[in-house]
Amino acid sequence: MEKAIESAGSIEMSFLENNMIWLSTVVSIAPMLGFTGTVFGMVKAFDSIAAANDIQPALVAVGISMALLTTLFGLVVAMIIQFSQNVFTFMIDKLIVRMEESSIDLIDTMESLEQKK
């Protein structure tokens, strides 16, 4: 019975943690996408300088603005998802502890009933 409870617990744990990999993936990729946008924006800014053969703030403002906005967006997305992942991990861990406590109580109850026979 103890092994059956452990097996059921393992299956439930894997079910609870099943989609957490997607949150981890988004947390990892979001800043990289933001920084990719940063590089793209800076390339655009330098292309504007090269095309005009002159350095004027108005020429590079659009590219720099794009660079900063994509960085901001990538970092904000990563922070929100990281916070969500931490909350979900905490909830899952709390549920797992409750499941383990309940299974220990069940095993203790079964053992005490068996001893009374």
Helices and strands as residue ranges (DSSP letters): H 2-16, H 20-52, H 57-116
